[in-house]
Amino acid sequence: MSQQEPQFNEGLMVLVLTGFKQSGKDYLTSRIAHALKGKRKVVRLSFSDELRVISNYIFPWLPLAPDNEVKDRPYIHPKNKTDASPRQIWKMVADDKTGICAIQDDVLVDHFERNQLSEATDPAVLYIVTDLRKVAEDLLVERNGFKKIRILNPDSQRPMKEDDVEYNIPLFRVDGELMNERDEESVGEFFNMVAGLYPILKEELSDE
C-alpha cells in the first residue's frame, strides 16, 4: 500500500500532530473539538490505535485504552509474567527488530489506511491524527499532503537511542511548530495555527 499514489480527496482536512509523549497532543485535540462543538465535527485518528487493537487481540487481558497514568506502570495480571507496562508490551509487539514491524516495517500504516483513513471521506469534518512518530507513518502523511504541526514541551527531550520510536520526531518536515506551555495562551496559539492552515476554520475558532 505504501507504494500507491495518493488516494484521498485533496479537499479533506486531515491535520497530523507529532511530538514526544506527554507533549499535549491529545489535550489540544480535545480542546479544539470542544471549541468546534456545534459548528464542525472533529474526528480523532491514531496510528497507535492499530497497535493497541492488535496487542489486545494477542493479549486479551491487556486494556485496549488504558488511562495515561496506567500506560507506564507494571500491569499486574496472572498471565503477564514480566509485569510489563502496557507501553512496554506495545513496543515489544511492534519492535522494528523482533516484532511485527521486523517483517513489514509499515504494517501498522497499512492497518491505519485500511481501518481509519479509508473512512475519512467527509470534507466538512476536521480529522486529526494525534500521534505521528515513525518514518513509515510520515511517508504516508507526506504522500497525501496532509498538514502537520509539531507540539513541543519544555520538559520533553529527544530519545538518545536511534531505535526509539520517537527518535525521528524532530526531523519531520512540519507546517507549524508550537511550544506548549500548558496554558490558555498555548491553546490560543494552537487554534490560530490550525486556522492558518485551514482558513475555513478561522471564523469558527475566532471566538475561542
N, C-alpha and C positions, 0 to 999 in steps of 0.2 A: 504494500500500500504506500510505503514511503517514496516509491519511485514514480507515483502517479502525478499528473498535473493537478493544480488546484481544482477542487470540485465543489466549493461552496460559494454561494451567492456573494458577489462583491459588495452588495448593499447591506449585508448583515453587520451589526455592531457586535464584534467579538473583542472584548478587552482582555488582555492577558497580564496578570500580575506575577512578578518574580521578586524574590527577596529571601533572606535567611529565615529560618524558623523563628517564631515569636516577633517578627517584624511588624505584624499588624495587618497582614493581607486580608484575613477573614473578617477582622473587625471593620476595616474600611469598606469591605464589600457589604457587610450588614448595614453600615451607616448610609451608603448610597442607595441601597434597596429601600431603607426606611424613608429616605428623603424623596424617593420617586414613587412611593406608595400612593396609589390612586391616580397616578399620572402615566406611569410606564412600568411594565413588568420587568423585573430583573431575575435572571436565571443563573445560578452558580453552576459552573462546570469544574471538574477537577481531574487532573491526571492521576493523582494518588488514590482517588476513589476506586479506580480499577484494580490497583494493587490490594486495597483493603478487601474488596469483594473476593478476589482470588484467594487471599490469605484466609479469609473467613470460611471459604469453601473447603480449603485444605484442613484448617483447624477450626471446626465449628464452635469451639469454646472461646475463641478469640473475638472480642467485641468488634462489631463492624465499624462503629463510630464512637470510640471512647472519648471522654472529655479530655481537654488539654492536660489537666493535672495527672491524668492516668497514663498518658502516652509514653512517658519516660520512666515510669515506675515498674518494678518487677510485677508481672501479672501472675498472681497466685492461683494455680489450678492444678489438680492432681495429674493432668496429662502434660503440663508444662514443666518438664523435668529440669530445665535450667533456670526457671523463674525469669525468663527473658521478658523484657518490656514489650508492649505492642510495637513500638518503633523499631526495636531490635529484630523482632520477628519479621516485620515488613522488609527491613534491609536484607535479612537473610534470604527471603523468598525472591527478591528482585536483584540480588547481588550480581554485578557485572561479570564476576569470575566464577561463581559457584551456583548462582541462582538461575531463574528462568531467562534473565537477560544475557546470560553467558551463551545461550543457544541462539537467541534472536534479540539483538540489543534494543529494537524498537517494538517489542511485542506488546508492551503496555500502551504505546502510542496507537497501535492498531486497534486495541480494545477500546481506547478512548474515542477514536474515529468512529468505530462501528456502534458503540453503545451510547455515546453522548453527542458528539459533534454532528452525527448524521441527523439528530433530532433538532438541531439548531437551524430552523428554517424560517422563522418569523422576523422580518425586517423591523418590526415595531418593538421587538424585545432587545434589551441590553443583556448580552451574555458575558459573564465574567469568569474567566479561568483563573483560579486563585493560587496556582502552585507550579509555575514553570521553574524547573530545576535542572533538567538534563538536556544534553545536546540533541538527542533524538527528538525530544519534545520541541525544542527551539526550531529544528528543521521543519517540522510541521507548521509551526506558527509563521515562520518566515515565508514558507512556500505559499501560504494563503494570505499573506499581507495583513495579518491581524495586528492591531496596535498593542504596544507593550509599555508598561510602567514598572520601574524597579522601585521597591519600597525599602528604604534604608532605616536602620535603627542604630542609635549611638552605642547601644550595648551589644550589638551583634558583630561577630568577627568571622572573617572568611576561614573555612577549614584549612588546615595545613596539608592534609593528605589529598593528592590528586584524584584518588578513587572515591573520595567523599561525594555523596550525591549532590551537595550544594557547592562544590568547588568552582564550577563554571558560572555561577550566578553573576559575578561582577563582570564577566566577559561578554555577556549577551548584548547585542545592539538593542537599544530601547528608544522609545519615543518621548519618554519623560522619566524623571527621577525625583522621588520625594523623600526628604528626611522626615520620618515620622517621629515627632516628639511626644506622641500620645496625648495631644491636647486638641482643643477645638480649632485652633489655628491650622494645625496639620490636616484636620478633616476638611476645612475650608479650602486649603491648597489642593487637596486631592480632588475635590469637586471641580475646582477651576481647571485643573489639568485634564480631567475627563471631558469637561465641556469644551476645552480647546481641541481635543481630539475628535469629538463628535458635536459639532455646533448645534445640531438639532436639540441637544440636551441643555443648552445654555440657559434658556428661559426657564426650563423646568427645575434647574438647580439654583437659579439666581436668588430665590427667596430663602434658601437654606443657609 
